[in-house]
Structure formats: structure tokens, C-alpha cells
Amino acid sequence: MAYAEFTNVPNVQTLIDLVVQFAQVNGWIVDRNNLVGANRTATLRIPGVSDYVHLFNTDQLSLKSRISIGYDGNATPSAQPLVSPRDILTYELVGPFPRLKLFANGNAIHVAIALAVAGEYRHHTFGVLEKAGAYTGGTYVDGTYWARTGSYSGVLIANGSNVVLFGHNPNTTGCGHVRADSAEDGRTNSYNQICNYYGNALGAEGQAGSGVGSLYQSNTSATYDSMWLGYALGGCDENTFSGRSVLHPIQLSIRRPGTGVYLSPIGRVSGLRACYLEKLEPEQEITIGEDTWMVFPWLRKLAMSSVTNAPPASGNYGWAVKKS
């Protein structure tokens, strides 16, 4: 595991460059890291372990990523061979960024971005799951997609477009991807949308979920996984030793074919846990045994509100990332 911190990062293209350098030091091969004007395009991989991960920007509002199974050094991320269906966005960024914190655990990279708005964060993550089984795949990308203004700017709800890492969103906007092939299901070069939503038809793109969500997301239809982790966190699941929230692993499952909603686990994210911040503050470090974890809000430790144009907020929901 490794950790690095940078301050006063001026823009998104510099942010991407720092992530690329950090990943390279921690075992990733850099196939390209090109800057044209204010836009950077980088391609990373772990040979024999991951697919290709593309990090890029086309403006100063978003850090974007895609996965591809093949690679063409002359093509844009969206035109790569066997590429994932959509850009994944960490949105809406407000720079310059006072602090950038980078974590490497196993084959996972976690990017925590402090915005130029007091107490507000965005996250981006990519890597390879600790796989459950010997299937082909396991590479994932995801980001915090959250608008600063609008009808649901201050809340994470079932019918809104906002989404946190590995979280719930029935729409395609903002949801991450994980590759998981299944010979039994006839699925090869297969990408699954990380959305905690399991519709009636798989189609070309499968569906994956982790249980991450909030109590605002109250839809308990059989096509959802009922946001079990959000319900646990919302109950401030205190352990009897410290009175603080338990750190919950992020475990992904994918939907299998059939008329029912049948799920199979595909693995967990290295070095990342969901937690509740009622008794913790952003960037606080906690020690459990020999491990040190740093905690962050999903977005901002502020009460959620469905009032139009409310400040972006994620209540006490948070992430704990292993630092050392």
C-alpha cells in the first residue's frame, strides 16, 4: 500500500498527471500520457492483470475514464478497441484543488480530491477487484458524478442523476463500469454498469451493484438490491469497542440471466470501505490494529436536502481508505 498528498493542484490536466505518476510508481505501466492544450489523455495497465484504463479530460469540470480490452495509441479513449460504453465522470470539479490525496492498495488506485469549496470532495477510482473466482475481467472505473445546482443537487435519491462511487443510479449518467466475462452466460468482452439497479433485461451491458446507497433512496423494488449498505450506515452501526461506525467492504455482484434477479459475487475493492461519519471528521485518520485509515465524506458532511439548488451534500455517509 502507498499514499501521496499534493497541495494547490492548479487544474484537471495536472491532477491527471499526478495520478499517472503515482500509479506508475505503484506497478502500473504508462502506455501514453499526452497533453494537447489543456487536455490530457493517459493510458495505464498492469500487464497480465488489468485491462487498459484511460484517464482524460476535455474541460476543467470533469476527470473522465474508460476501460478497453484492446489498445490503439492513435485513437481517443472512446474509439479504443473493445471499449466500455460511456465516459465515466468525476463531476463537477471546482479548482484549483487545495489537496489531492492518492492511495494505492493491491491493484486499486483511489483518488480523493478536495475542492475549492470548504469541506467538499470528489472521488475517482480504478483498478482490479480482489476477484471471487477465476473469471476473465475484474477491471473497474468509477467516479463521483454530482451536479452543483439543480433539482437534486443536495441529495442522493432514487430518481436523481447524482451518484457516488459504486452507488445507486437507475440512469446511465455517471455510473461506473466493471468487466466480468461469463462463459456460462455467453458473455465475452462484457462490461457491467455499476448501478445497484437490476432491470428486467440484461442487454449488451450487464448490471453490477454493491449495496452502496443512502436512506433517501427508499425504493425497495425487487429490481434493486435495497441499498442494504446505506441502511446499515444510516443506522450508525456502532461497534461496542469504540462507538464508531464499522468499516464495510465494497463487494460487487453482477446480475445473471433469467427471469428472477439472480446475483453472483465477483469480488471486492481493495483498501476501500464505506463508513458513517457521525463521530468522525473529513480526513481524520483512525487506527485499527496495524492499519491506518483516512476517512472522507462521499461528497460533503452536510445534511442532505431535496430543496432545489441546495448545496451538494451526502450527510454522514463516507469512505475509509487504507493509508498504511
Sequence and secondary structure as in RCSB ss.txt:
>XXXX:A:sequence
MAYAEFTNVPNVQTLIDLVVQFAQVNGWIVDRNNLVGANRTATLRIPGVSDYVHLFNTDQLSLKSRISIGYDGNA
TPSAQPLVSPRDILTYELVGPFPRLKLFANGNAIHVAIALAVAGEYRHHTFGVLEKAGAYTGGTYVDGTYWARTG
SYSGVLIANGSNVVLFGHNPNTTGCGHVRADSAEDGRTNSYNQICNYYGNALGAEGQAGSGVGSLYQSNTSATYD
SMWLGYALGGCDENTFSGRSVLHPIQLSIRRPGTGVYLSPIGRVSGLRACYLEKLEPEQEITIGEDTWMVFPWLR
KLAMSSVTNAPPASGNYGWAVKKS
>XXXX:A:secstr
 EEEEEEEE SHHHHHHHHHHHHHHTT EEEEEEEETTEEEEEEE TTT  EEEEE SSSS EEEEEESS  TTS
 GGGSTTB SS EEEB   SSEEEEEEEEETTEEEEEEE SSTTBEEEEEEEE EESSS SEEEEEEE B  SSS
TTTT   TTSS B TT   SSSTT EEEEE BTTTTB S EEEESSB  S   SSEEEE     TT     TTB 
TTHHHHHHHTT B TTTSSB  EEEEEEEEESSSS EEEEEEEEEEEEEEE TT  TT EEEETTEEEEEEESSB
SS    STT     TTEEEEEE  
